[in-house]
Amino acid sequence: MINPDVERDAMTTFRRKRIMTVVEPAVLLSCSIPTVRKRLRSWATFTSYNRNAGYYTLPEVPSFDELGLWKYKGVFFSRHGNFTRTVQYLVRQSDMGLEAGEIGRLVGLPARSFMSQLPVMPEVVREKQEGRFVYFSAEPQRAGRQKQLREEAVSRRVSEIPADAEAIAILVDRMKHPDSSYEQTAQRLRRRGAAVGVAAIGALLAYHGVEKKTPDMRRRRH
């Protein structure tokens, strides 16, 4: 039996520190690991979806963002539960399904760290489009809408792709100046007589799968 005053003090310390491993509350409560795990469940704590699910936080502590995610000192938590349930939620709520890289950017983890889990996740289906795997909701009506919107987006993107001569000029410039922004590329091309806009450059690189995190892209994603 844990003394109520000891438990209250432990929870006060827990709130102040914001996150803890299982060992820390065990020390505060002077109890075994199995006992403290039961306490963590009774406190309705959230478990981190990274760091081997080794961190906990009290339900009133996180300030979840619009996706239901909270990141603190490199430890990531989700309102939706563990990593699998989090990905299922993100895929289900997405407008056009998600590629692994897109999932990785949302959850803050490299795609290679969870790629093997994606094909076997319940409530998620995988389909290859334009040579890349896209993950859709397993609910047929929702998946149908996601695929329709993705097809429309691809059609718009293809229509924005520059003509062959301009496309070659863009790709050559990007190879020579890989760290340039799209605007800098467009400026150099204009000086050489090619009137190519930033949107056309982005559309071309996205179509060929060589889109990079340039300053332009960082501004659009934040």
Helices and strands as residue ranges (DSSP letters): H 4-17, H 23-29, H 33-42, E 46-47, G 51-53, E 56-57, E 69-72, E 75-78, H 83-93, E 98-99, H 100-107, G 111-113, G 115-120, E 124-129, E 132-137, H 140-160, H 164-176, H 182-191, H 198-207, H 215-221
